[in-house]
Amino acid sequence: MKALNRKERFKKLFPDEPQYRLEQVNQALFSDAKNWDEVSALPSSLRLGLEKEIPWLSVEAKQLVWNSRQDTCKALLTANDGLIFETVLMKNKREQWTICVSSQVGCAMACTFCATGTMGLKRSLISDEIVDQYRFWKQYLREHPELPQRISNVVFMGMGEPTANYESVKEALHTWLKYTDLGLTRITVSTVGILPVLKKILEDPEWPSVRIAISLHSANQKRREEIVPTTVPHFLEKLKTWSHDYAKKLGNRRHHITYEYTLLNEVNDSEELAHELAKYIRGTASSKINVIPYNPVSGKSFHRSQQERTDRFKEVLRGYDLTVTQRKTMGDDIAAACGQLVVINS
Ligand code: SAH
């Protein structure tokens, strides 16, 4: 059975409290308070009740590891039921922080090159557990005043497939948008591309129009089927159609679609495939390509694309006048980089 989130538990435990209390509670959760006792806006009897019944944070840090450059920190978090998942803090270009959050413990998508896929899916996170990855890092930063304090961006590029946990992800997005300074374009949901859910995103009036990144990894249907097993027949054609629907609804410079492309040596990094990708992307609505260097995963036979192959691949794309960025590899020495997140849950 799915665990109740804070809002549901609050209503159940304190049915006689006026409606505005819940709003005060939410505000408190995003204030500088470190525990219920410090929330002076609430009556002390309620604070005591909350202290007993609802943990201030729904997750507990089990382990924190900084990389050698001290620009990336990975945290292992323990949920109420003992399951462990990961979240990552990364310094960005603006010397602020981007946090990489998980939406599930493990993942069912089984992308062939990804570490998380090898765990299978343990369970989806409830919205509090997603929201609290942000709160966890905020609290951590407050305890370390020597570090920059602002979390300016959130990316759903930790464990799990966010579109397979739609409702909880949506609720977490609404919570951050309401109670933090994160705006729509500062949050990116990265997805393997589950077409019915992508469609739903366009139809659901309550889905906040945060940025979307699609994990493409190949614009060749057959090759994509080989490396991303959830690829359905005619995926690429259907995705292209969807991209135009997206552009019609939300498209503007602030809402481009990013296509992620992890370069795997001699698998999807040939010149021919670069041309195929470029032609494909030119046929989609306005969009960007984000090339990701492969981060090694133990037990997998993939390799990072050689430098010359990577350079040639990007050169071909740029020849088509496409916007290509390359993701900086961060935290690979602490297994906190993309696709390296895996936890052995006993
Ligand atoms: N389930 C989401 C989030 C995955 S993590 C999705 O599929 O988009 C974010 C990105 O890292 C995805 O594009 C994913 O395919 C990529 N990735 C996975 N394993 C990787 C690895 N070992 N090296 C580099 N990128 C990887």
Residues whose N, C-alpha, C, O or C-beta is under 5 A from the ligand:
A	BS01	SAH	F113 C114 A115 F156 M157 G158 G160 E161 P162 S190 T191 V192 A213 S215 E260 T262 I292 P293 Y294 N295 V297 C338 G339 Q340
